Amino acid sequence: MIQQIQIVGIALIMLALLHLIFPRYFNWKKELAGLSIINREMMIVHTFFIALTVLLMGVLCISSANELTETTLGKRLAAGIGLFWFIRWIVQFTGYSSVNWKGKRFETAVHVFFSLFWTYVTVLFWWVAFS
């Protein structure tokens, strides 16, 4: 279980770093130009803090896997992290239109991959929390 937590930690750090390419990949300079300043800034700032949260979760998983699995506080943190990723799993299906991925090979693969990843991470953390 500890090794799985650490592997998820590495994956979360990689996911956090992936956010660095979002502005270029999603062409934010052009796409966000029509937004008001506050909406443009909120998009950028919120993306930064999501990436930071995911990064810190990854660091926690790598540095404190034993504590997450062995202590009461760790199990409570694992329950909260599991809840976070479960809500993210729900948003995968309710927050994004299927127009974004249906009929598009790469986007469908990304959708399926992250749907499975959110499922795995949720189950893993809840397993740790409630076992």
C-alpha positions in Angstrom: 0.0 0.0 0.0 2.8 2.4 0.9 4.4 1.8 -2.5 1.1 2.5 -4.3 0.7 5.8 -2.4 4.3 6.8 -3.4 3.6 5.9 -7.0 0.4 8.0 -6.9 2.5 10.8 -5.4 4.9 10.7 -8.4 1.9 10.7 -10.8 0.4 13.7 -8.9 3.6 15.7 -9.2 3.7 14.9 -12.9 0.1 16.0 -13.2 0.9 19.3 -11.4 3.8 20.0 -13.7 1.6 19.2 -16.7 -0.4 22.4 -15.8 2.7 24.4 -16.9 1.8 23.7 -20.6 -1.9 24.6 -20.3 -1.5 28.2 -21.4 0.2 27.3 -24.6 -1.6 24.0 -25.3 -5.1 25.6 -24.8 -4.0 28.8 -26.5 -5.0 30.9 -23.5 -3.4 34.1 -25.0 -6.0 34.1 -27.7 -8.8 32.2 -26.0 -8.9 34.3 -22.8 -8.3 37.6 -24.6 -12.1 38.3 -24.8 -12.6 37.8 -21.1 -12.7 40.6 -18.6 -9.5 41.1 -16.6 -10.9 39.5 -13.5 -12.1 36.4 -15.3 -8.8 36.0 -17.2 -6.9 36.4 -13.9 -9.2 34.0 -12.1 -8.6 31.4 -14.7 -4.8 31.7 -14.4 -4.7 32.0 -10.6 -7.1 29.1 -10.0 -5.1 26.9 -12.4 -2.0 27.8 -10.4 -3.6 26.9 -7.1 -5.0 23.6 -8.4 -1.6 22.7 -9.7 0.0 23.7 -6.3 -2.6 21.6 -4.4 -1.9 18.6 -6.6 1.8 19.1 -6.3 1.6 19.3 -2.5 -0.6 16.1 -2.4 2.1 14.4 -4.4 4.9 15.5 -2.1 2.8 14.4 0.9 2.3 11.0 -0.7 6.0 10.5 -1.4 7.3 11.9 1.9 4.7 10.6 4.3 3.2 7.4 2.9 3.9 5.6 6.2 2.1 8.2 8.2 -0.9 8.3 5.8 -1.4 4.6 6.2 -0.4 4.1 9.8 -1.7 7.1 11.9 -5.2 8.3 12.7 -4.4 11.8 11.3 -2.9 10.2 8.1 -6.1 8.1 7.6 -8.2 11.3 8.1 -6.1 13.0 5.5 -6.4 10.0 3.2 -10.2 10.2 3.5 -10.2 13.9 2.6 -7.8 13.3 -0.3 -10.1 10.5 -1.5 -13.1 12.8 -1.2 -11.2 15.5 -3.2 -10.5 13.0 -6.1 -14.0 11.5 -5.9 -15.5 14.9 -6.5 -13.0 15.4 -9.3 -14.2 12.0 -10.8 -17.8 13.3 -10.7 -16.7 16.5 -12.4 -15.0 14.5 -15.1 -18.5 13.4 -16.2 -20.7 16.4 -15.2 -18.4 19.4 -15.6 -17.2 18.8 -19.1 -19.3 18.4 -22.2 -18.7 15.2 -24.1 -18.3 17.4 -27.2 -14.8 18.0 -25.9 -13.8 14.4 -26.4 -16.3 12.3 -28.3 -15.2 11.3 -31.8 -11.7 12.7 -31.1 -9.1 9.9 -30.6 -6.6 11.7 -28.4 -9.1 13.6 -26.3 -11.1 10.4 -25.8 -8.0 8.6 -24.7 -7.2 11.4 -22.2 -10.8 11.3 -20.9 -10.7 7.6 -20.4 -7.2 7.6 -18.8 -8.1 10.3 -16.3 -11.5 8.8 -15.5 -9.7 5.6 -14.6 -6.9 7.5 -12.8 -9.4 9.4 -10.6 -11.2 6.1 -9.9 -7.9 4.4 -8.8 -6.8 7.4 -6.7 -10.2 7.6 -5.0 -10.3 3.9 -4.2 -6.7 3.8 -3.0 -7.1 6.7 -0.6 -10.4 5.5 0.7 -8.9 2.0 1.1 -6.1 3.5 3.2 -8.6 5.7 5.2 -11.1 3.0 6.0 -9.1 -0.1 6.4 
